[in-house]
Amino acid sequence: MKTSELRTLPVEELQHRLRDLIEELSNLRIQKATRQLVNASRVRLVRKEIARHKTLLREHELGITKTKMKS
């Protein structure tokens, strides 16, 4: 998902997606340790997505961007 699309999501949705990505990264690391990982490049992509989500959440926290709050 593009950053511009992520900016349209509510903060709660970004936080939920971030938790899912962190869990996925954990699972990928376990697969790597047990030599069951099929797509090694997925680890890098998930790490980048985590960074993107954290950046958007921090921007919202600082008031740099306006993301939707769930009413």
MOGI-V398447 format. One record per pair of residues at least 12 apart in sequence whose ideal C-beta (glycine too) atoms are under 10 Angstrom apart, sorted by the first residue. I is the first residue (numbers start at 1). J is the second residue. If there is no record, write none. Layout:
# MOGI-V398447
i = [I:I]
j = [J:J]
This chain:
# MOGI-V398447
i = [1:1:1:1:2:3:3:3:3:6:6:6:6:6:6:7:7:7:7:7:7:7:8:8:9:9:9:9:10:10:10:10:10:10:11:11:11:11:11:11:11:11:12:12:12:12:13:13:13:14:14:14:14:14:14:14:14:15:15:16:17:17:17:17:18:18:18:18:18:18:18:19:20:20:20:21:21:21:21:21:21:21:21:21:21:22:22:22:22:23:24:24:24:24:24:25:25:25:25:25:25:25:26:27:28:28:28:28:28:28:28:29:29:31]
j = [17:49:52:53:52:52:53:55:56:49:52:53:55:56:67:56:59:60:65:66:67:68:67:68:53:56:67:68:60:67:68:69:70:71:56:57:60:61:67:68:69:70:67:68:69:70:67:68:70:52:53:54:56:57:60:67:68:53:57:53:49:50:52:53:49:50:52:53:54:56:57:53:46:49:53:45:46:47:48:49:50:51:52:53:54:46:50:53:54:46:42:43:46:49:50:42:43:45:46:47:49:50:46:46:40:42:43:44:45:46:47:43:46:43]
